[in-house]
Amino acid sequence: MPRTVVQKAYKFALDPTPRQARQFASHCGGVRYAYNWGLNRISDALDAYQAEKAAGVAKPAVKVPGHFDLCKMWTAFKDDPESGVPWVGDNFVGSYQAALRDAAGAWKKFFDSRAGRRAGRAAGRPRFKSRRRSRWAFQVHGETVRIASGAAIRPAIHGITRKLTKAARAKLTGEALRDARARAAAAKFGPARSDAGTLYLNLPRIGLVKIPGLVRVGTLTDRNARTARKLHRLLDRAETATCPGCSGTGAVTTTTEDGGTRDTKCASCRTAGTMRSARIVRATISRGASGTWWCSVTAEVIADLPDGPSRRQRVNGTVGLDLGTRYLAVDSDGTIHANPQHLDQALADLRVAQQTLSRTQPDSRRREKARRRVGTIHEQVALMRKSSIDRITTLLARTFNEIVVEGWDAQRLAERGNTGDAPARIKRRRNRQLADAAPGMFRWQLEYKTSWTGSKLAKADRHQETGRTCSVCGTVKDKPVPLHHDEFVCPATTCGTRIDRRVNTARVLRAAGGGRSGHGTRPPGPEPTKPRGEDVRPETVRRGRQSSLKRAARTRPPPD
């Protein structure tokens, strides 16, 4: 297994004090101000450049600022007393630098998209962030960002072993008396509360923020400290190792635009040749819709990734996946991965919460509580959706050698609609179900998980007619199968295959990817008929009778 430097994200909730929550909000507001300031500076430079060009200047002297230019301009701006931003010094300086980097990156994506240097959908002109509509988030980095346990932060105090006398108590007043009593109690009984198993996140300019063991969002309870404890153990066991990126030389060879090569400094070890086996790159603090503060830590880890598939993956071979809304995924072997439809199940509660929100007065406390209730439902649905997709994608990445999925754009499909001339309510329901299934998140998780497990992910061409092609003979139908039809019928008279349309699409994708199924999979051909019997009752044998789930329907030959 070759050693590789990978970046992993660890996300967990925080439990800040009221003072720390106000500091979080101050950082978010300062970062939003710096981002808008950076966008405005670049926009002014572009307007000046276009004005000189329109005036007939062959080579305009105006320079469009980049990230480092914005940082220098920001330093001069905040140090100017006439700028009116005395609150800038209350927050971490690295958060402003990250916001300016994002502002410069937004303009770069816009110009690269227009010039054809950026793949994917066309990027629009950068827009200013709003206090009400934008997500509250900021970034921190540096050596001060670390995770520590409570045992190292609040050790037991054993300096005072006897009670305070009346004379000593008379000399102490106010906070000094409370501190002396606390030290005396800690010496006799230990700390007021045990923090031996509690983890804390140390942030610059903010301090130690508690990481709760459990986090509750609506009716969902998650063991939040598991992720943070995993990262804490990884950082504690980190040791100095040779950089896998440059093999200890401190430089890597890159390819230039003209096809040549040149040596550049290694970004992982910064020309040192050695690096820690695990280190924190940055931490992003964000506020969820329910008001919960989350921290996403990006860690750089030296991992031993497999250079090939495992024996289990080689045996199972290639699988095709048909992503949809009724089921999250149906593979070429006929296995159905059900869609829990978390949003549909929460629509009743969401409707009541939104009606309550609409009846409140603007800028009132009751409106804030109602808005928080609506946000809690949405955040709970998002967490449960991500958890469901996580389990399925992890299982698929560890089971198969190659996974083939369709390459269509889910967002473009929702904009264009896939229901023909159906009424608006049908299109709206279809788009809501498509967003609830999250096929984009499904494929994104498969991308990085297959790279970690030794398997491969292949995407079919977005214009490939997988839904109209027969998986047995390859005949392409003239029209697509309607969404309300669950069966695909081959139009060729010599074939006449009748199969579930989702399984047929998955097998077409498998043939496009590698075409080799595993030893334990079913051979290509018509889908076997499903057993009769109820699907709602539990799968238990009735007393004295045979289970109805075991009765299979009689097969009939296809009509001539």
Phi and psi in degrees as a GROMACS rama.xvg file:
@    title "Ramachandran Plot"
@    xaxis  label "Phi"
@    yaxis  label "Psi"
@TYPE xy
-72.9932  144.898  PRO-2
-84.6362  132.985  ARG-3
-137.919  147.39  THR-4
-89.6953  118.206  VAL-5
-123.582  154.59  VAL-6
-107.05  126.761  GLN-7
-122.324  147.991  LYS-8
-109.213  135.635  ALA-9
-123.223  114.539  TYR-10
-112.471  130.656  LYS-11
-151.008  162.404  PHE-12
-87.4174  158.303  ALA-13
-119.212  156.304  LEU-14
-124.188  75.8082  ASP-15
-76.0888  155.194  PRO-16
-73.3781  166.165  THR-17
-56.1151  -37.4616  PRO-18
-66.7768  -42.5889  ARG-19
-66.9518  -35.1709  GLN-20
-63.76  -37.9994  ALA-21
-66.4203  -36.3214  ARG-22
-66.6103  -39.4159  GLN-23
-58.5531  -47.0805  PHE-24
-63.9288  -36.2644  ALA-25
-64.7712  -41.8499  SER-26
-62.8856  -42.6446  HIS-27
-63.0629  -42.3802  CYS-28
-66.6313  -39.8891  GLY-29
-66.6293  -38.5548  GLY-30
-66.7014  -40.3762  VAL-31
-64.1227  -39.4206  ARG-32
-65.2097  -43.0821  TYR-33
-66.2978  -37.8646  ALA-34
-64.0393  -47.7073  TYR-35
-64.3646  -36.8754  ASN-36
-63.1143  -42.591  TRP-37
-65.2363  -42.325  GLY-38
-60.9064  -40.8423  LEU-39
-67.4162  -37.6371  ASN-40
-65.5  -41.6354  ARG-41
-68.5391  -38.3948  ILE-42
-63.7036  -41.2315  SER-43
-64.1166  -39.3936  ASP-44
-65.8524  -38.1714  ALA-45
-66.8516  -39.1342  LEU-46
-64.6035  -41.4282  ASP-47
-65.8208  -36.5633  ALA-48
-64.4685  -44.318  TYR-49
-67.6003  -33.0458  GLN-50
-66.516  -42.7568  ALA-51
-66.3343  -37.5034  GLU-52
-67.4549  -37.5135  LYS-53
-70.6684  -24.5088  ALA-54
-78.8164  -4.33714  ALA-55
100.819  8.48903  GLY-56
-75.3501  126.234  VAL-57
-68.9923  -45.7967  ALA-58
-123.687  95.5597  LYS-59
-60.7207  141.988  PRO-60
-84.9314  -8.82233  ALA-61
-72.5862  132.309  VAL-62
-107.724  128.756  LYS-63
-77.5777  120.104  VAL-64
-69.9713  145.414  PRO-65
-101.456  -161.438  GLY-66
-63.5498  -49.8657  HIS-67
-70.052  -33.6538  PHE-68
-64.6491  -39.7541  ASP-69
-64.2124  -37.6566  LEU-70
-63.5602  -41.3069  CYS-71
-65.9659  -41.9532  LYS-72
-65.465  -36.7996  MET-73
-67.0683  -39.1217  TRP-74
-61.9733  -44.3993  THR-75
-66.6979  -33.711  ALA-76
-69.8041  -45.5633  PHE-77
-73.8598  -24.926  LYS-78
-80.7744  -11.8009  ASP-79
-79.3239  121.501  ASP-80
-63.1004  -25.0627  PRO-81
-79.1  -5.12013  GLU-82
-71.7079  -27.6641  SER-83
74.9591  32.9703  GLY-84
-126.882  63.0661  VAL-85
-70.8592  -14.9826  PRO-86
-79.7974  -4.98978  TRP-87
-62.2159  -37.0362  VAL-88
-69.9539  -9.85949  GLY-89
-77.3412  -15.4919  ASP-90
-113.199  168.491  ASN-91
-71.7272  132.966  PHE-92
-67.2711  -31.036  VAL-93
-65.062  -26.3938  GLY-94
-67.0303  -38.0539  SER-95
-67.0094  -40.2969  TYR-96
-61.9709  -39.9801  GLN-97
-65.3887  -37.2291  ALA-98
-66.647  -40.2758  ALA-99
-67.7344  -34.9461  LEU-100
-63.932  -40.5828  ARG-101
-65.8197  -36.6801  ASP-102
-65.2764  -45.204  ALA-103
-65.3379  -36.5446  ALA-104
-68.2427  -33.4752  GLY-105
-64.8793  -43.0047  ALA-106
-66.7955  -37.2169  TRP-107
-64.2314  -40.6888  LYS-108
-63.5368  -37.6548  LYS-109
-63.9061  -46.6622  PHE-110
-72.4335  -37.1351  PHE-111
-64.8885  -35.8228  ASP-112
-68.0688  -39.4606  SER-113
-70.2261  -32.0347  ARG-114
-85.4287  -4.87973  ALA-115
83.7664  12.5312  GLY-116
-90.6632  -2.35121  ARG-117
-124.614  123.942  ARG-118
-76.8885  163.899  ALA-119
96.0087  -163.889  GLY-120
-69.2425  155.953  ARG-121
-67.6175  130.118  ALA-122
-84.9623  135.796  ALA-123
-85.0039  174.434  GLY-124
-65.5753  135.398  ARG-125
-58.3458  141.42  PRO-126
-115.544  154.64  ARG-127
-72.2192  151.077  PHE-128
-86.6622  141.406  LYS-129
-106.756  148.381  SER-130
-67.2712  -32.2053  ARG-131
-92.0701  -32.7855  ARG-132
-98.2096  -28.7758  ARG-133
-81.0073  156.774  SER-134
-75.0167  137.083  ARG-135
-81.9214  112.062  TRP-136
-158.649  155.014  ALA-137
-153.83  160.584  PHE-138
-116.128  147.197  GLN-139
-133.195  154.51  VAL-140
-152.905  174.034  HIS-141
114.522  177.666  GLY-142
-70.5686  -20.9595  GLU-143
-76.2207  -14.8339  THR-144
-80.204  108.132  VAL-145
-153.592  164.439  ARG-146
-112.741  129.225  ILE-147
-130.039  153.772  ALA-148
-91.2954  158.245  SER-149
-67.349  -26.4398  GLY-150
-64.4562  -32.3754  ALA-151
-85.1486  -19.9647  ALA-152
-89.4568  -43.3751  ILE-153
-123.816  76.157  ARG-154
-72.3931  160.107  PRO-155
-69.0151  142.635  ALA-156
-99.6718  124.776  ILE-157
-121.087  23.8862  HIS-158
-75.8925  -32.9837  GLY-159
-112.562  123.832  ILE-160
-116.582  -1.969  THR-161
-126.182  162.125  ARG-162
-72.1336  157.236  LYS-163
-73.7065  132.323  LEU-164
-80.1784  168.268  THR-165
-64.5589  -36.8496  LYS-166
-66.8971  -41.6044  ALA-167
-67.9551  -35.9511  ALA-168
-68.9729  -31.7387  ARG-169
-68.7759  -28.0749  ALA-170
-79.4033  -13.8432  LYS-171
-108.075  139.821  LEU-172
-139.736  154.933  THR-173
63.071  -130.713  GLY-174
-66.6897  -33.8093  GLU-175
-62.5913  -38.9925  ALA-176
-67.4573  -41.3332  LEU-177
-65.6362  -39.7343  ARG-178
-65.6201  -39.6242  ASP-179
-65.8687  -40.7653  ALA-180
-64.4076  -39.17  ARG-181
-65.5434  -39.9317  ALA-182
-66.6299  -38.6304  ARG-183
-66.0182  -42.0667  ALA-184
-67.1452  -37.4928  ALA-185
-67.4737  -34.1764  ALA-186
-69.1255  -31.4487  ALA-187
-90.2418  -41.2074  LYS-188
-114.619  -2.32629  PHE-189
90.5142  -173.127  GLY-190
-61.862  157.317  PRO-191
-61.5621  -36.3289  ALA-192
-140.78  142.47  ARG-193
-74.8267  124.213  SER-194
-115.301  19.4438  ASP-195
-63.2004  -36.2393  ALA-196
-101.169  3.94094  GLY-197
-86.9214  139.003  THR-198
-104.854  148.447  LEU-199
-129.91  145.945  TYR-200
-107.166  120.505  LEU-201
-90.3281  122.731  ASN-202
-120.095  142.033  LEU-203
-64.9476  140.786  PRO-204
66.1598  -0.990061  ARG-205
-119.296  -43.9811  ILE-206
104.576  -153.783  GLY-207
-85.0198  123.339  LEU-208
-114.062  130.67  VAL-209
-72.2631  140.686  LYS-210
-104.21  109.528  ILE-211
-69.3839  152.19  PRO-212
-71.3944  -38.5583  GLY-213
-124.711  144.028  LEU-214
-125.054  137.68  VAL-215
-120.894  121.895  ARG-216
-122.191  104.661  VAL-217
66.4612  -124.593  GLY-218
-95.9439  3.75763  THR-219
-94.6708  128.229  LEU-220
-118.963  127.602  THR-221
-124.178  142.075  ASP-222
-77.9978  86.3585  ARG-223
-68.5848  -34.9485  ASN-224
-72.902  -11.6387  ALA-225
-61.5584  -44.4553  ARG-226
-66.4496  -44.2521  THR-227
-65.8094  -37.5002  ALA-228
-69.0369  -34.5461  ARG-229
-62.7994  -43.4825  LYS-230
-66.9293  -37.3792  LEU-231
-63.8685  -42.6344  HIS-232
-66.0741  -38.2056  ARG-233
-63.8995  -40.3278  LEU-234
-72.8949  -34.3421  LEU-235
-67.128  -34.0407  ASP-236
-89.956  3.28852  ARG-237
-67.3901  144.256  ALA-238
-141.468  163.771  GLU-239
-74.2234  130.839  THR-240
-140.743  164.258  ALA-241
-69.453  137.27  THR-242
-67.4274  121.531  CYS-243
-71.3098  -23.5946  PRO-244
-68.3387  -40.7776  GLY-245
-113.736  2.63904  CYS-246
58.1581  32.0736  SER-247
86.7328  0.0331925  GLY-248
-84.7841  -22.3047  THR-249
85.2894  -1.78831  GLY-250
-137.663  148.354  ALA-251
-126.3  153.262  VAL-252
-96.3879  124.978  THR-253
-119.456  159.304  THR-254
-98.9125  131.025  THR-255
-83.9635  174.945  THR-256
-67.852  -30.5965  GLU-257
-85.4785  6.35092  ASP-258
95.8309  -4.05548  GLY-259
-84.0112  -175.561  GLY-260
-128.935  152.13  THR-261
-153.488  155.773  ARG-262
-92.8054  129.659  ASP-263
-126.586  160.124  THR-264
-70.6739  146.098  LYS-265
-71.7153  129.21  CYS-266
-76.9593  -20.6522  ALA-267
-79.3452  -47.9504  SER-268
-101.555  -8.42287  CYS-269
56.8823  51.1525  ARG-270
66.1262  8.90699  THR-271
-82.291  -24.9515  ALA-272
86.3145  -20.2194  GLY-273
-129.25  157.4  THR-274
-156.527  163.84  MET-275
-73.4077  145  ARG-276
-69.1589  -14.2525  SER-277
-156.159  129.006  ALA-278
-150.232  154.508  ARG-279
-87.1119  126.766  ILE-280
-88.2052  -50.5623  VAL-281
-158.322  165.48  ARG-282
-133.776  132.468  ALA-283
-110.856  119.18  THR-284
-99.6805  127.54  ILE-285
-139.502  154.964  SER-286
-106.483  126.436  ARG-287
-76.9188  175.221  GLY-288
-67.3051  -24.3709  ALA-289
-86.0114  -2.87932  SER-290
94.6259  -2.3878  GLY-291
-76.1157  134.978  THR-292
-90.3832  127.561  TRP-293
-115.689  151.961  TRP-294
-127.438  125.616  CYS-295
-113.067  109.335  SER-296
-96.2702  124.17  VAL-297
-94.3814  116.459  THR-298
-115.242  140.284  ALA-299
-98.8402  118.74  GLU-300
-125.883  137.729  VAL-301
-87.1528  111.786  ILE-302
-120.709  150.557  ALA-303
-94.3484  90.2583  ASP-304
-85.0111  141.992  LEU-305
-67.5902  138.293  PRO-306
-88.5166  1.47734  ASP-307
-162.546  172.873  GLY-308
-71.084  156.083  PRO-309
-80.9042  175.222  SER-310
-64.2534  -39.2166  ARG-311
-62.8177  -41.6741  ARG-312
-67.8812  -38.5318  GLN-313
-65.805  -36.6474  ARG-314
-67.1718  -41.3099  VAL-315
-77.5015  -22.2573  ASN-316
70.2094  -143.044  GLY-317
-96.9856  144.677  THR-318
-134.973  142.192  VAL-319
-104.545  143.022  GLY-320
-122.118  129.043  LEU-321
-105.714  109.376  ASP-322
-87.1447  139.571  LEU-323
-153.973  -165.089  GLY-324
-106.453  -38.4722  THR-325
-66.7597  -41.6788  ARG-326
-124.082  143.42  TYR-327
-60.6133  -43.8037  LEU-328
-157.316  144.521  ALA-329
-127.994  120.721  VAL-330
-92.3163  173.22  ASP-331
-70.125  -13.2383  SER-332
-88.4728  -1.13386  ASP-333
93.1055  -0.469314  GLY-334
-73.265  131.882  THR-335
-106.692  125.451  ILE-336
-101.018  107.959  HIS-337
-66.6686  153.29  ALA-338
-100.075  112.352  ASN-339
-63.9862  -21.9081  PRO-340
54.651  58.2047  GLN-341
-63.5765  -36.2589  HIS-342
-68.627  -41.4377  LEU-343
-62.9094  -35.8372  ASP-344
-71.5328  -24.4941  GLN-345
-97.1733  2.80123  ALA-346
-64.8537  -35.0027  LEU-347
-65.7761  -48.7449  ALA-348
-64.685  -36.5757  ASP-349
-67.6128  -36.2466  LEU-350
-64.9067  -43.0903  ARG-351
-65.6595  -42.4601  VAL-352
-65.5289  -37.3729  ALA-353
-72.5422  -33.6668  GLN-354
-65.1554  -40.6322  GLN-355
-63.7208  -38.7894  THR-356
-65.8272  -38.833  LEU-357
-69.2137  -17.7252  SER-358
-97.7388  5.99908  ARG-359
-93.7361  160.733  THR-360
-82.8642  142.29  GLN-361
-61.2841  143.698  PRO-362
60.1121  30.9047  ASP-363
-107.19  162.139  SER-364
-66.7669  -36.4081  ARG-365
-65.6404  -35.9503  ARG-366
-66.8324  -37.6397  ARG-367
-65.2807  -39.6134  GLU-368
-66.1706  -41.0601  LYS-369
-67.1584  -39.3375  ALA-370
-65.0068  -38.4749  ARG-371
-65.3995  -34.191  ARG-372
-66.2907  -43.6712  ARG-373
-62.896  -43.7443  VAL-374
-63.4845  -34.3119  GLY-375
-63.7249  -41.7362  THR-376
-63.8043  -44.7731  ILE-377
-63.9226  -41.7642  HIS-378
-68.4576  -37.3775  GLU-379
-63.3621  -42.3696  GLN-380
-62.7759  -42.2164  VAL-381
-64.5688  -39.7784  ALA-382
-67.4323  -42.0812  LEU-383
-68.2667  -36.4369  MET-384
-63.7105  -45.5535  ARG-385
-63.9017  -38.2505  LYS-386
-64.977  -40.8482  SER-387
-64.6792  -44.9779  SER-388
-67.9565  -33.0955  ILE-389
-60.3115  -45.7276  ASP-390
-64.1261  -42.4532  ARG-391
-68.9375  -46.6469  ILE-392
-66.2058  -35.5143  THR-393
-64.2518  -43.168  THR-394
-63.2288  -43.0999  LEU-395
-67.2493  -42.1695  LEU-396
-65.8395  -30.4944  ALA-397
-88.0831  -11.0491  ARG-398
-100.313  -39.3688  THR-399
-111.664  154.761  PHE-400
-76.3033  -40.733  ASN-401
-141.451  137.688  GLU-402
-119.338  127.152  ILE-403
-114.977  125.455  VAL-404
-126.491  166.875  VAL-405
-77.402  151.706  GLU-406
-105.554  18.5687  GLY-407
-74.2904  156.018  TRP-408
-86.5803  116.374  ASP-409
-67.0349  -39.5494  ALA-410
-69.2655  -40.1672  GLN-411
-66.5421  -34.6393  ARG-412
-64.6719  -38.5943  LEU-413
-68.9889  -34.6944  ALA-414
-71.0631  -42.3315  GLU-415
-77.4307  -33.6561  ARG-416
85.874  145.249  GLY-417
-128.611  29.2026  ASN-418
-119.537  13.0753  THR-419
65.8538  -128.646  GLY-420
-96.2943  30.8267  ASP-421
-69.9346  157.994  ALA-422
-61.6608  164.044  PRO-423
-63.7119  -35.8181  ALA-424
-67.2644  -32.155  ARG-425
-69.721  -42.4967  ILE-426
-64.5081  -39.7219  LYS-427
-65.0566  -41.1569  ARG-428
-66.7728  -39.0528  ARG-429
-63.7544  -43.8758  ARG-430
-67.4785  -34.7893  ASN-431
-66.1221  -40.4243  ARG-432
-67.0546  -36.0013  GLN-433
-66.4998  -40.108  LEU-434
-68.8982  -33.2483  ALA-435
-70.4372  -33.8385  ASP-436
-73.4387  -26.6319  ALA-437
52.4014  61.917  ALA-438
-66.4823  -27.9412  PRO-439
-65.4453  -42.4214  GLY-440
-65.1133  -36.3273  MET-441
-60.2302  -48.3211  PHE-442
-70.6179  -35.7807  ARG-443
-63.5949  -40.585  TRP-444
-68.1352  -35.6559  GLN-445
-65.3881  -32.0912  LEU-446
-62.007  -52.2103  GLU-447
-81.3593  -25.5487  TYR-448
-75.0863  -34.4362  LYS-449
-68.0354  -31.5633  THR-450
-71.4074  -21.2791  SER-451
-90.8215  -21.6463  TRP-452
-105.584  1.10911  THR-453
88.5607  0.911521  GLY-454
-94.1743  -177.415  SER-455
-128.175  152.133  LYS-456
-123.431  126.592  LEU-457
-119.859  139.015  ALA-458
-112.737  128.38  LYS-459
-73.6678  161.643  ALA-460
-62.6518  137.777  ASP-461
-64.3607  -21.1849  ARG-462
-98.3425  3.81284  HIS-463
-70.6994  134.174  GLN-464
-87.0312  69.1817  GLU-465
-73.5793  -31.7856  THR-466
-78.2459  -12.2839  GLY-467
-111.185  1.99589  ARG-468
-100.744  135.973  THR-469
-77.3461  132.59  CYS-470
-77.7205  -10.2185  SER-471
-96.5926  -52.532  VAL-472
-108.536  -12.9172  CYS-473
84.6254  8.82162  GLY-474
-70.9144  137.504  THR-475
-103.784  127.698  VAL-476
-75.3916  155.393  LYS-477
-73.2777  -33.967  ASP-478
-124.023  149.366  LYS-479
-68.994  158.71  PRO-480
-72.5017  127.673  VAL-481
-59.0756  152.174  PRO-482
-66.1694  -26.9097  LEU-483
-85.6397  2.28417  HIS-484
-100.364  126.177  HIS-485
-95.8601  -3.76996  ASP-486
-120.161  138.25  GLU-487
-102.207  127.48  PHE-488
-116.136  122.063  VAL-489
-69.6706  131.444  CYS-490
-75.4714  -14.8302  PRO-491
-71.6079  133.093  ALA-492
-69.7802  -27.6319  THR-493
-80.3426  -12.8753  THR-494
-107.131  -68.8783  CYS-495
65.9497  29.4364  GLY-496
-68.7078  135.646  THR-497
-121.251  116.871  ARG-498
-150  156.465  ILE-499
-59.0906  131.853  ASP-500
-66.401  -28.6278  ARG-501
-73.2606  -41.0838  ARG-502
-65.7675  -37.0603  VAL-503
-62.5127  -44.4391  ASN-504
-62.9479  -41.3756  THR-505
-63.7589  -37.698  ALA-506
-73.0817  -32.3349  ARG-507
-64.1675  -40.2896  VAL-508
-66.4542  -38.8238  LEU-509
-63.7559  -40.1347  ARG-510
-66.4805  -34.0069  ALA-511
-71.4692  -30.0178  ALA-512
-80.3736  -62.2368  GLY-513
-140.57  -30.4207  GLY-514
80.4013  0.226952  GLY-515
-108.882  117.911  ARG-516
-89.6827  167.63  SER-517
-75.9572  173.927  GLY-518
-68.6874  -29.0937  HIS-519
-95.5149  7.95959  GLY-520
-94.2928  163.211  THR-521
-75.6033  146.225  ARG-522
-70.5076  157.331  PRO-523
-60.5872  146.562  PRO-524
154.772  -174.687  GLY-525
-62.1583  146.832  PRO-526
-71.0026  130.088  GLU-527
-64.1645  147.58  PRO-528
-66.5325  147.516  THR-529
-82.8993  147.493  LYS-530
-63.4412  147.335  PRO-531
-80.1797  167.596  ARG-532
123.007  164.48  GLY-533
-70.9331  149.998  GLU-534
-106.808  -1.98188  ASP-535
-97.8716  -36.3156  VAL-536
-67.3933  151.145  ARG-537
-65.202  151.948  PRO-538
-81.3057  69.1643  GLU-539
-125.12  147.485  THR-540
-78.2035  128.325  VAL-541
-69.2691  151.985  ARG-542
-69.5365  121.407  ARG-543
81.4934  -1.84068  GLY-544
-135.585  164.741  ARG-545
-83.1453  145.581  GLN-546
-64.6464  136.564  SER-547
-68.0328  -17.7977  SER-548
-73.363  -9.26146  LEU-549
-96.082  -4.50585  LYS-550
-84.7543  119.404  ARG-551
-97.7466  144.073  ALA-552
-70.2789  148.77  ALA-553
-75.206  135.116  ARG-554
-85.2959  141.818  THR-555
-119.723  144.365  ARG-556
-68.6044  148.161  PRO-557
-63.8064  147.095  PRO-558
-66.5892  149.962  PRO-559
